[in-house]
Amino acid sequence: MGEERETALQRNGNLLKLSLGPLTIELKGWKTEGFGESLRSILEAVRDNLSLMKEVAEEFTRSRLPSAQVPPPAFTPKAPAALSLGELSLVEVLKRSGVKAHTEKALLIVYYLYNVRGLQTVNARDLQEAYAEARLAAPANFNDTLNKLVTTGRLTSAGVDKDGMKAFRITQTGDEEAERLLSPVLKLTEKVER
């Protein structure tokens, strides 16, 4: 069996420490706004440098242990995904998906805002701003579009107001539907833990 590793997440002001066994990653000066984007960039840098990190770890292990005691590598890095959600702008995600219906566009926008930008909840204003960013023709009523997604089980009411407006959260059904809509064009590798 594998060795148990202690994990910890500590926050002290604008210092966030994530520890996994002897490995610690520190994020200094972070702010809630933009945190998802910053964390995504860090994870991309780690992913892009896994081979180098593995080499350094193996060299360190070899220098500390006699050759007979060198354990096998703990992991084998996978090749970076050809294309992942976080590497595309919202405009590109919508364009590549080919969806036409406003409910499908809205679902993909909510999925993108949650998984790439780290928004836990969205409201009609968030959806309206995303439509403007993507330069899309807007639906007649953003609340109606969001409520249709609730009716079909793809969104749920978040139970709180966001900026004085009703807030919504994507459901597991919504996640699965969005991934199905995106699967032909993306390799989804950056799911945020809920």
C-alpha positions in Angstrom: 0.0 0.0 0.0 1.1 3.6 -0.6 2.4 5.7 2.2 -0.2 8.0 3.9 0.7 11.7 3.3 -0.5 14.4 5.6 -2.2 17.3 3.8 -3.0 20.7 5.1 -4.3 24.0 3.8 -3.5 27.1 5.9 -4.4 30.7 5.5 -2.8 33.7 7.2 -3.9 37.0 5.7 -2.8 37.0 2.1 -0.6 33.9 2.5 -2.1 30.5 1.5 0.0 27.4 2.2 -0.9 24.0 0.7 1.1 21.1 2.2 1.3 17.5 0.9 3.7 15.5 3.0 7.1 17.2 2.7 6.0 19.4 -0.3 4.6 22.9 0.4 3.3 25.4 -2.1 2.8 29.0 -0.9 0.6 31.6 -2.6 1.5 35.1 -1.3 -0.5 38.3 -1.8 -3.5 36.5 -3.4 -6.9 38.1 -3.4 -10.3 36.4 -3.7 -11.0 38.2 -7.0 -9.0 36.5 -9.7 -7.9 33.6 -7.4 -9.3 30.9 -9.8 -7.3 32.4 -12.7 -4.1 32.6 -10.7 -4.5 29.1 -9.4 -5.1 27.8 -12.9 -1.9 29.5 -14.1 0.1 27.9 -11.3 -1.4 24.5 -12.0 -0.5 24.9 -15.7 3.1 25.8 -14.8 3.3 22.6 -12.6 1.7 20.5 -15.4 4.1 21.9 -18.0 7.1 21.3 -15.8 6.3 17.8 -14.4 9.1 16.1 -16.3 11.6 18.6 -14.9 10.2 18.2 -11.4 10.4 14.4 -11.7 14.0 14.6 -12.8 14.9 16.9 -9.9 13.1 14.7 -7.4 14.8 11.5 -8.7 18.2 13.2 -8.6 17.7 14.4 -5.1 16.6 10.9 -4.1 19.6 9.3 -5.8 22.0 11.7 -4.0 20.5 10.9 -0.6 20.0 7.1 -0.8 22.2 4.2 -1.8 21.2 3.0 -5.2 19.6 -0.2 -3.9 17.2 1.9 -1.8 16.0 4.3 -4.5 12.2 3.8 -4.8 10.5 3.7 -8.1 9.0 7.0 -9.3 5.7 7.9 -7.5 4.1 9.1 -10.7 4.6 9.2 -14.4 3.7 12.6 -15.8 1.1 12.5 -18.6 1.6 14.5 -21.8 0.0 17.9 -21.5 -3.5 18.0 -23.0 -3.6 19.2 -26.6 -6.4 21.7 -25.6 -8.0 22.4 -22.2 -10.8 24.6 -21.1 -8.6 27.1 -19.3 -6.5 27.7 -22.4 -9.5 29.1 -24.3 -11.3 32.4 -23.9 -15.0 32.3 -23.2 -15.5 33.5 -26.8 -13.5 30.5 -28.2 -15.3 28.0 -26.0 -18.7 29.2 -27.2 -17.5 29.4 -30.8 -16.0 25.9 -30.9 -19.0 24.4 -29.1 -21.3 25.3 -32.0 -24.3 25.6 -29.6 -27.2 27.7 -30.9 -29.8 27.8 -28.2 -29.6 30.4 -25.5 -30.1 27.8 -22.7 -27.0 25.9 -24.0 -24.9 29.0 -24.4 -25.9 30.1 -20.9 -25.1 26.7 -19.5 -21.6 26.8 -21.1 -21.1 30.3 -19.8 -22.0 29.2 -16.2 -19.7 26.2 -16.5 -16.8 28.4 -17.8 -17.3 31.0 -15.1 -17.3 28.3 -12.4 -14.5 26.1 -13.7 -12.1 28.7 -15.2 -12.9 32.0 -13.4 -13.8 30.4 -10.0 -17.3 32.0 -9.6 -19.2 29.9 -7.1 -22.5 31.4 -8.1 -23.8 33.5 -11.0 -26.7 35.9 -11.5 -28.4 37.5 -14.5 -25.9 40.3 -14.5 -23.0 37.8 -14.7 -24.7 36.2 -17.6 -25.4 39.5 -19.3 -21.8 40.6 -18.9 -20.5 37.3 -20.4 -22.9 37.6 -23.4 -21.4 41.2 -23.9 -17.9 39.9 -23.6 -18.6 37.2 -26.2 -20.4 39.7 -28.4 -23.5 37.5 -28.6 -27.0 38.6 -29.3 -28.7 38.5 -25.9 -31.8 36.5 -25.0 -35.0 38.5 -24.4 -34.8 37.8 -20.7 -31.7 36.5 -18.8 -33.7 35.5 -15.8 -36.0 33.4 -18.0 -33.0 31.6 -19.5 -31.5 30.9 -16.0 -34.9 29.7 -14.8 -35.2 27.3 -17.8 -31.9 25.8 -16.7 -33.2 25.4 -13.2 -36.4 23.7 -14.5 -34.3 21.2 -16.4 -32.1 20.5 -13.4 -28.9 22.0 -14.9 -28.8 24.9 -12.4 -30.1 25.3 -8.9 -30.9 28.3 -6.8 -27.9 29.1 -4.6 -30.2 30.1 -1.8 -28.5 33.5 -1.5 -28.6 36.8 -3.3 -25.6 38.0 -5.2 -25.5 41.8 -5.6 -29.2 42.0 -4.8 -30.1 39.5 -7.5 -31.1 35.8 -7.3 -28.0 33.6 -7.5 -27.6 30.2 -9.2 -25.2 27.3 -9.0 -24.4 24.7 -11.6 -25.6 21.2 -10.7 -23.9 17.8 -11.4 -26.4 17.3 -14.3 -25.4 20.7 -15.6 -21.7 19.8 -15.4 -22.3 16.6 -17.3 -24.3 18.3 -20.0 -21.8 21.1 -20.4 -19.0 18.5 -20.7 -21.0 16.6 -23.3 -21.5 19.8 -25.3 -17.7 20.5 -25.1 -16.3 17.0 -25.5 -15.8 17.1 -29.3 -13.5 20.1 -29.0 -11.9 20.0 -25.6 -10.0 17.7 -23.3 -11.4 18.7 -19.9 -8.7 18.5 -17.3 -9.1 21.3 -14.9 -12.2 20.5 -12.9 -12.4 22.6 -9.8 -13.1 20.6 -6.6 -16.4 21.5 -5.0 
